[in-house]
Amino acid sequence: MNPDAVLRIIAQHLPALFTAQIGSTQALLSAWRIAMTRLTRRALVALLAAGSAARGAHAEASRPRLVVSKDPSCGCCSGWAEHMRAAGFAVEIVNTEELNRIKTRLGVPRHLASCHTAEVDGYVVEGHVPADAVRRLLAERPRVKGLAVPGMPIGSPGMEVDGAPPETYDVIAFGPGGETRFGRYKGATAV
C-alpha cells in the first residue's frame, strides 16, 4: 500500500479517535479491524500514536485551566500553584508587577486581597484557597464572582511552615450579592 493511501485511510478514521468513544472496547476493536485489513504495521503504529495523542489532548482539555497572576518574586504563590497542579488543575503562571490592577479589573474587594489572583472557568480565586474549595466551586457553580482567603494563613496551601501548626481560616465567597463563608479549613483540609 502506498503512503498516500495509508494517509487517506488514517485521515478517514482519525475523527473516531477524537470522540469520547475512543476508550470503549467497540471503538478500539473497530480501529484494530480496519488496521489489520488495510494498513501496514508502520501505518498501524502511526494510527495508534495519533489515538494516544488525541486521548492525551482530551485529558488535558478536560482539566480545569487556572491562570495565576503573581509577583515574580513570591515563593508562596508558586507553592500554591504546585498545590493546584497536584490536585489536577492545568496551571499557567503570569508573573506581573500589576497585581493591584488585575484585582481591580476582576472585582476583588480590597479587604479580601492576598498575594496572588487566579482565574478559572469564569471565577476569581484570590489567595491561598484550597483545591477542594475550587473544585466545589466549579461543581456547584454558585452565583458569585469568586473565592478568597484573605491574608496568608499559616498552613494554607503554599503557606506551610515546618514546625508550625496550621491555622484555621475561612474561604469567603464574594460577588455582587455580598460575601459569605464558603468553607472553613485547617491547612488544606475542610473542618
Order of alpha helices (4+ residues) and beta strands (2+ residues): alpha-alpha-alpha-beta-alpha-beta-alpha-beta-beta-alpha-beta-beta-beta-beta
